Amino acid sequence: MKYIYIINDFAHDLFTGLWLSSLAAIYLIRLKTGGVSSGEWQLVSELSGDFLWMQNIALGLIILTGVGRYLHQKTRTADKHTNHHQARRQVLIIKHIIMGILFTSGTALGFAWRLH
């Protein structure tokens, strides 16, 4: 069972990187292809659409593996009233607020870049 948690943690971080890479790819495709012809524009549009799908799938997998992380941490038998646990919990709350803002704005940017 321990290995499932390790794989889940690895996947969570991997999908976060995939989400960010997909966002960067959409941006770079748009940046580098500003003056393409209408025939080439169809290919550019399809390519950025593919990366948008990857970005959205990665976000769903980040949430899914994050729930797995949460459930694993919740069931751990460690004393939940220690200073270490309280400090870790506060840092995780702040991290998730920041990441939520980044994921929301980044996904909105991905859609905006894809649609224009």
Phi and psi in degrees as a GROMACS rama.xvg file:
@    title "Ramachandran Plot"
@    xaxis  label "Phi"
@    yaxis  label "Psi"
@TYPE xy
-57.5845  -38.238  LYS-2
-68.3699  -30.7076  TYR-3
-62.9718  -41.77  ILE-4
-66.657  -38.1135  TYR-5
-65.6563  -44.6592  ILE-6
-63.8702  -40.515  ILE-7
-61.2296  -44.7559  ASN-8
-62.8137  -42.6992  ASP-9
-61.8895  -45.8245  PHE-10
-62.4214  -39.73  ALA-11
-58.1386  -47.5543  HIS-12
-69.0597  -38.3297  ASP-13
-62.9159  -44.8965  LEU-14
-68.837  -29.926  PHE-15
-63.9265  -43.2914  THR-16
-64.3911  -38.7021  GLY-17
-64.1917  -40.9188  LEU-18
-60.6582  -48.5166  TRP-19
-65.3766  -40.6893  LEU-20
-64.6439  -39.0316  SER-21
-64.3522  -41.0867  SER-22
-62.1835  -45.1805  LEU-23
-63.3148  -39.0098  ALA-24
-64.1693  -43.0445  ALA-25
-60.1339  -45.144  ILE-26
-62.3754  -47.0825  TYR-27
-67.1167  -36.3061  LEU-28
-60.6887  -45.6519  ILE-29
-66.711  -39.9166  ARG-30
-65.6013  -42.6487  LEU-31
-84.2392  -11.7289  LYS-32
-120.46  35.0069  THR-33
-65.0553  -32.3411  GLY-34
-111.563  35.3717  GLY-35
-83.8935  158.805  VAL-36
-74.0391  169.191  SER-37
-64.0918  -33.8496  SER-38
-66.8686  -41.5805  GLY-39
-72.2676  -27.8325  GLU-40
-62.8721  -32.7611  TRP-41
-61.304  -43.8904  GLN-42
-64.4671  -43.3762  LEU-43
-61.3999  -42.5524  VAL-44
-64.303  -43.5932  SER-45
-64.826  -41.3172  GLU-46
-63.9995  -45.4836  LEU-47
-67.6534  -31.1345  SER-48
-64.6341  -38.8921  GLY-49
-62.2218  -43.0025  ASP-50
-67.5517  -32.0486  PHE-51
-65.1347  -41.1143  LEU-52
-61.8265  -43.9251  TRP-53
-60.4871  -40.1369  MET-54
-62.4394  -44.7722  GLN-55
-70.343  -39.0321  ASN-56
-64.3856  -42.6015  ILE-57
-60.7499  -41.0885  ALA-58
-62.7071  -42.0364  LEU-59
-62.1179  -40.7555  GLY-60
-70.3086  -32.0347  LEU-61
-62.0484  -45.4756  ILE-62
-64.4254  -44.6042  ILE-63
-61.6773  -47.6778  LEU-64
-71.1511  -28.4331  THR-65
-65.6932  -38.1464  GLY-66
-63.321  -40.9625  VAL-67
-59.5253  -42.447  GLY-68
-61.5969  -45.4236  ARG-69
-60.5194  -47.0059  TYR-70
-64.0388  -37.5108  LEU-71
-64.9255  -45.3553  HIS-72
-65.0578  -35.3648  GLN-73
-66.6226  -33.0963  LYS-74
-89.9405  -3.99059  THR-75
-65.1783  147.663  ARG-76
-90.1629  3.04055  THR-77
-62.4522  152.991  ALA-78
-64.6212  120.351  ASP-79
-85.7535  4.99676  LYS-80
-112.508  14.4523  HIS-81
-80.9129  159.42  THR-82
-61.2026  -38.4957  ASN-83
-61.4551  -45.8287  HIS-84
-64.0033  -42.0836  HIS-85
-64.6237  -42.9555  GLN-86
-65.3702  -42.1956  ALA-87
-62.3228  -41.3259  ARG-88
-63.0592  -42.5162  ARG-89
-64.0373  -42.368  GLN-90
-64.3331  -40.6301  VAL-91
-65.9453  -36.8949  LEU-92
-62.7874  -46.9625  ILE-93
-62.7817  -43.4755  ILE-94
-59.3694  -44.0184  LYS-95
-71.8187  -29.9259  HIS-96
-65.4217  -47.7537  ILE-97
-62.8859  -46.6966  ILE-98
-66.1114  -35.8809  MET-99
-61.4128  -43.5453  GLY-100
-63.7703  -44.8147  ILE-101
-64.0474  -44.3317  LEU-102
-65.6831  -41.0312  PHE-103
-64.6158  -49.7304  THR-104
-68.8463  -38.6114  SER-105
-65.805  -40.1772  GLY-106
-67.8982  -39.3701  THR-107
-62.7179  -41.0691  ALA-108
-62.4318  -41.7831  LEU-109
-58.3604  -44.2979  GLY-110
-66.5732  -42.0143  PHE-111
-63.3707  -44.6965  ALA-112
-65.4518  -35.4966  TRP-113
-68.9368  -37.1003  ARG-114
-83.9562  -16.5208  LEU-115
